[in-house]
Every structure is written in structure tokens, then in C-alpha cells.
Amino acid sequence: MAFLAYAFATRRVLDWMAIPQGVETMHIAQSLVLTGRFAGAFSTQPVGAPYTAYLAPVYPTFVSLILRVFGTGLASLTVLWVANLFFLSTQLALLPLLSERLGLGLGAGTAAAALGIVLLPYKLDLEWECLLAGMLIVLACLLLLAAFQKPRSRIAYVGVGLLWGLAMLTNPLSIILLALWLVAILADATRGTRRALVVSAVLVCLGAAATCAPWVVRNRLRLGGFIFVRNGIGLFLSVSNNDCAQPSLLASLRAGCDAVTHPNLNPALDAELARVGEYRFDRQEFRQAAAWIAAHPRKFGWLTAQRVALFWFPGKGASALRQSSWPVWILTLLSVAGIVRMWRRNRAAMRILAWPLLFYPLIYYVMEFEPRYRDPILWITLLLAAYATLQIFPARLRRSFS
């Protein structure tokens, strides 16, 4: 149902959209196809472009495989569209199972999926990994809860960790979610079971580390420094905090700010990056951003406040692909009621769902806002909103819905 609903809602994207050429994902994917190198995040000339870690490796590699098989025409675009429909519909389909594992019953998860279909809060940004990351995070969370609710073999815990590692190689902030959920699980452990659960948690972490380790080693060898999955915090801070900076990426593009501050639009910066190397360039950008923030605390505070508001209540036209923001507003307001009700009835589930909403977005509050940043955890808002909505109905009707 979700696949068909979003396919119908987004079918016209194939009428006007070409394979994107100006985003980092496509630059890297084309470099992989033409040279076999994960390189050239900001360069339109893949041959000879410097190695990069500005993006996590999974989605650009996935896109490169599609381009290699189907070329750069409508066929590739259609496959990307179908793949992202699958990523989105799969995470919605998993919500009833996850809800059951959280002790909320199948009804909350079923209602959450229904809200995701009826309100259509997601958009298909084919250029980015957000929908794939969301699917992997939902699946990883589901398997993590299943593994800790019933004793498993050590290999099973390592296997769950391997999946978490894949999620981190898609979206590095998944490490925050894993840490939060392990702490939440251990917080509910009894004294007699805590030691075994700690051992299991360590095994999960080892599995995740084993998945990420080859990429971390690659980054050290190719870029000359320790980089956990992806580079870029310095560049993101510098682009987002300067005299021209705007609260959102779209506003910065319209104001011409990124044409001055971002190597994707500024050939001089791209050349400087190639000259000094990505690792050193990013640290230069970090120092520049830190100096500006220290010198302009009031403007930095105002930009941050606007980004906090936009993250939870995105404005109309915040992104070219997201003209309507009211569904996200409704879901956000309902999710607050869901947290309050869950605090009274199921605090273990409340910690699993509410803690990520508190900690996951912190980095995005100091960066140019983009609605896609919330997509990997938007399913949490759906679950909380559905839980609050179901409480309106009589208990007998809620049981029948389950």
C-alpha cells in the first residue's frame, strides 16, 4: 500500500527530473563508474579528482552500480525511483513489528504506517541516502530489540552489530542511535541480567566496529587522518555560519551564499581542496567557522534558533521537493502528546523513542537546514503520533485495531 501510494504521489518526478549532476552523490558515483575511485565529491571531472570521504560510502556505491548497469538516462532514474520507493515502503511496513517489540501493540505501528501513507510526510530525494538510512535504522532497531528480549547466541549479537555497521556506513549518526538504545536497554535490566546484557551489547558494538573498520582504515590511508565514516564537519559549519549564512540550504542558494562558500559551486575552493587535501581543508574550514562563531555569538544563536524551529516545523517551500509542510507539523504536535502518554504508561518504550529525538538532531541545529535530515528518524514521530491518536478511541476499539 505504501509503495503504491508514494508511487502515485511522485510519479511525475520522472517527467521533469534528469539524473542529478550537481550533487556530491552523483559526482562520486560517476567517479566510481569511470575510474573505480571513491573520489571527487565536488568535482565534475571524475578523472584525477581527489579521494573523498565527504559522503558515507553505501549510497553513492549503490547509485554507481545502477549507473554502471543502466547508464545515465531515464532507465537509471526509474530504477533509483523504484529503489527509494522500496526503502520507504519497507520501513513503514516494519513499524507494526517494531511497535509490538516496544510493547505498544500492533495497533500503534499499523496506525503509524497508515499516517505515513495518508499524510505523505516523506518526499523521494533520489540524490540522497535518507530513505535507505531510515529503512536500515528501523530494521536494525527491530533486530536489536528482538535480540535483547530473548537470549541469543553470540554470533547473533555480532550479526546485529554488522547490520548496525552497515547503517553507520549509510548514515554515520546511526552510531548515536545505537548508543542511546543500548543505554536504554541496559537501564531496564535487572541486577541478575545486567552482566549478560552488557556482554551482548559489547558483541553488538564489536560487530558494528568490524563493519566500519575497513572504511576507517581506507580513510586513514587515502586522506591522511582518522575519519569515522565521513568527513566534512568543518565544511558544513563554515558554509552554515558566516556573514552571508541563511537558516536553510534553499535560502542560502537563493541568496548566492553557497556560490561563495561551498566548493561544489566555487571552483576556487574546489581547487584549494585538491591542493591541500580534503583532511587538511576540512580542518581549515572548521577553524574558520569556530572563529566566526566566537566573533558573532548573537547571529550564531539566532541562526541556530531558526534551524531548531525549522527542523521540527519546516516552513513552506523549505525544499524544492517539499512544498507542503503541514503533515510534518501535525505529526510533530501529535508526537509530543505521544511522549507524554507513553511516559505514564510505558517508560521503556518512551526512552527508546524519545531519546533519539533529543540527541540525534543536535548537529543539524548548527547546519543549514534541509528537510531530508529528519527523514531517517521521521518514523519515530509517526509512531509517537499514532500512539497519541489511538488513545482517543475506546479501549475496545483500540484492541480491535490491533
N, C-alpha and C positions, 0 to 999 in steps of 0.2 A: 504494500500500500504506500509506504513512504517513498519507495523508488518511483512509483508511477506518479505520485503527487508532485514530487520535485522535478521529475522529467517533464511533466506537462507545464509546470510553472516556469521552467528555464529552457524550454525547447527552442526559443527564438535566439538564444545565445549563439547558436550555430549559424544563424543567418547573417550576423554582423561581426562576429569575433573571428579574427585570424589568430594563428599561432603567435602568442605574445613575443615580441623581440626585445623589449626594453627592460625586462626584469631579470634579476640575478639567477633565478631558477633556470630560465631558458639559456642564458649565456653559458652556465656550467653544463647544462645538458648537451648543448651543441658542441662544447669543447670535448665532452666525453665521447660524442659520436665521431668527431673529426680527428681527434688526437689521442683519445683514451686517457686524458688527464683531467682530474677534478680541479679545474683552473678557470681563471678569467671571469670572476663574478661580475665585474663591471665593464669588461671589455667586449666590444662587438667583433673583435678579431680573435677567434679562439687560438689560432696557431701562434705559439710563442707567448701566450698570456701567462702570468704568474700563477703558481699553485695557490689555492684558496681554501679557507675554512670559514668563510663568511656565511655559509649555509650548512645546516646539518646534511649528512650525505644521502639519506634514504630517498627523499622525494626527487631531488634532481637526477639521481641514478635511475629511478623508476621512469621519469619522463624521458631520459635519454634512451632507454630501451624501447619506448613507444616510438620515438623519432627514428630510431635505427630500423625498426620493422616497417613503420607506416609512412615514413617521410615527414614532410613539414606542411602538408596540406590538410584538407577537410577530414581525411581519414584519421589522422593523428588527433585532431581536435575532438572528433567524435569519440574516440577511444578514451581520451582524457576526461571527457564529459561523463561517459558511462562509468568509468572507474570512480570518479568522485561521487556520482550518484550511489554507487555501491558502498563506498566508505560511509557516506551519510546514513543511508538506509540501514546498514548493518549496525551502526552504533545505536540507532533508535530501536531496532529490533531486539537488542540486548538489554534494554532498560528494564523490561519486566523481570528477567532473570536476576539482574543486579538488585532490583528493588526487593525481590524475595530474599536474596542473600543478606540484605541490610535489615531484614525483619520488618519491612514495611508492607509486605504482601505483594502479590502480583498486580493488584489494582493500581497502586501508585505508579508502577513502571508502565503499565498499559496506558494509563491516563497521560503520563509524561510523553510517551510516543505519540499519542493522539494529539496532544498540544503541539508537538513538533510538526505534525502533518497539517493540522488545521491552520495554525498561525504562520507557518513557514518562516521561522525566525532566521534560518540559515540561508546563505547565498553560496553559489558554486563559484568560488575563486579558483579557477583551474590552475593558476600560476603558482599557488602556494600549497603547503603541506597541511593546512589546518584541519581539513576533514579527515585525512588519513591519520593524523595525530590523535584526533578525537576518537576515532574507531579503536586505535591501539590502546589508548588510555582506558576506555571503557572495558575492553576485553581484559587488559592487564589487571584492572581493579577487580573485576569479577573473579578471575582466577586466583588473585591474591586472597580475597575473602574466602573463597572455597577452600584454598589450601590451609588456611589458619582455623577454619571452623571444624575441620576433621583432620586428624593426624595423617600425614603423607610420608612417602619415602623421601630421603634426602635428595634423590635425583629429581623428584617432582618440584621441590623448592628451588633447586637450581634452574630447572626448566622455566618456572615462573619468572625467575630473575633474568633469564635470557630474553624473554618477551619484554620485560621492562627495559632491558638494554636496547632492544630494537625501538621501543617508544622513545628513549632518550636520543637515539641516533636520528629520529624523526623530529622531535621537539625536545631540546635539552632541559627545558623546565619540568619535564616529567620527573626529574630527579627530586624536585621539591615535593611532588605529589606522593612519590614512593616513600620519602622520609616521613611526611605527615601521616600517611596511612599506617605505616609500621608503628609509629609512636602511638597512634590512636588504638591500634590493635593491642599493643603491649599494655597500654593504660587500663584496658579492661580485663587483663589477665589476672587470674588468682595466683596466690603465692606458690601453689603447688605446680602450676603450669607455666609460670613465667620463664623459668630457665630453659625449658624445651622450646618455648616460643622465641626466645632470644636467639637460640641456636638456629632455628628455622629462618629467622629474619636475617641472620648473618649469611646463610646459604643463598637467600634471595639476592642479597647485595653482591655476593661473590659472582652469581650468575650474571647480574647486570654489568658488573665490572669486566667480566670476561668478554661480554659482547662489545663493550665500548673500547676496551684496551687497544685492539689493533688500530682503530682510528686515532686514538690519542697518540700512539707511537708514530703513526704516519704524520700527524700534525707536527710532532717534535722534529722529525727528520726533514720534512719538506719546508716548514715555516720557521724552525729555529727556536721554538719555545713551547712551554706547556700550554695547551689549549684543550679544555674539556669540550669536546664535540665541535663547537663553533666559536669563531672569533667575532669581534665586532662591537663589543660593548662600548669601546671608546668612540668609534664612528657614530653609533646610534646616539650617544649622549651629545656629541659635538653637533650633529645635524639637528638635534632636537632642542638644543639650548644655546642660543646665540642671539645677536641683536635682531635678526630677521625672523627668528623662530615663531611658528604658529602652533596652536594646540594639536592640530591634526595634520596628517600627511597630506590630505587633499588640500587643506588650506595653505600649507607650505608650497605645494606645487603651483597653486593658483597665484600665490604671491611671488613666485620666482625664487624662493629661498633655496630649494634643493638644487637649482641650477648653479648656485654659488658654492654650496657646502657639501654636495654629495658627488662622489667620483662616478656614479652612474650617469650623471648629467654634466659633469665638469671634466673635460679631457685633461686639464692640467693636474687635477687631483688624482686622476687615474694614472697619469704618468709618474707623479710623485710616489704613489703607492708601489708601482712597478720598480721604481728606482731604489727605494729604501727597504722594500719588503713589507708584506702585509702585517707581520707581527710588530715590527717597529712602528709602522704607520698607525696602527690602531692605538698603540700606547701614546704616540704623539697627539692623536685626537683626544684621547682620554685626558691628558694633561691640559689640553686647550679647553675642553669642556669644564674640567674642575676649576680652572682659573676663572672662566666666565661666571660659573655658578657662585663662586666665592665673591666675585665683584658685583653681582646683580642678584642678591638674595630675594628681593621683593618680586622681581619679574619671574625668577625661577619658581617662587612659591605660587604666583598667580598662574603660570603655565601648568604647574603640577596640579593645582586645584581644578583647573578646567579639564585636564586629562582624567582625573579621578571621576569627575561627573560624566564625561563622555564614555568612559569605559562601561559604566553601569547604565547610563541613559544616553545612548548615542543620538546626536542630532540628525535631523532630516538632511539627506544628501551628504552624510559624513564620508561616504564612499560612493564612487561612480556605480558600483554594482548593488548598492543598498539605499534605494530611495525612500523606503518606508522603515521607520524605526519604532513605530508604536507596538508591534508584537514584543520586542525586547523590553520595552518599558513595562508592559503588562506583566510579563513573566518575572521581571526583576522585583516588582512590587509584591507579587504573589509569593515569591521565594522568601521574602522577609517574614511573611506570615507563616510560611512553612518552617522556617528555622525556629520561630517562637513556639509553635505547636510541637515540633519534634524535640525541643529542649525539655518539654514537660513529659513526653511520652516515650522517647527512645533516644537517650543522650549518646549512646554508642553510634547510632546512625547519624545523629546530628554532627558529631565530631568528624566523621568520615566526609560528610557533605559540606559542612560549613568552614572547616579549616582551610581547604583549598581556596575558597572564595576570599579569605582574609589574606593569605600569603602569596598565592600564585600571581596576582596582578601587580605586585609591588614594583617590579622592574618596568612595567608598562606605564606607570604613573609619571615616569621621568622621560618618556619617549614620545615622539609624535604618535598620536592616536590613530589606530586603524581598527575597524570593527572585527576583522578576522582574528585579531589577537585573543579575543574571548572565545572563539569557536571551539577550541579543544576542551573547554570546561563548560560550555553552554548547556550540556546535558545535565549538569548538576542543578542549574537554575530550573530546567524543565522538571526534574524530579521533585525539587522542593516546591515549585509552583503547583504541581499535580497533587502532592500530598496535602497542601493547604486547601486546594479546591475540593478534594474529596471529603474533607472534614465538614463541609457544608451539608452534605447529604446524610440521611439517617443511616445508622449502623447496618441495618438490614440491606439497604441498597448498596452500601459500600462492599458488603460481603458478596453480594451477587455480582458486582462489577469485577471482583477478584476471581 
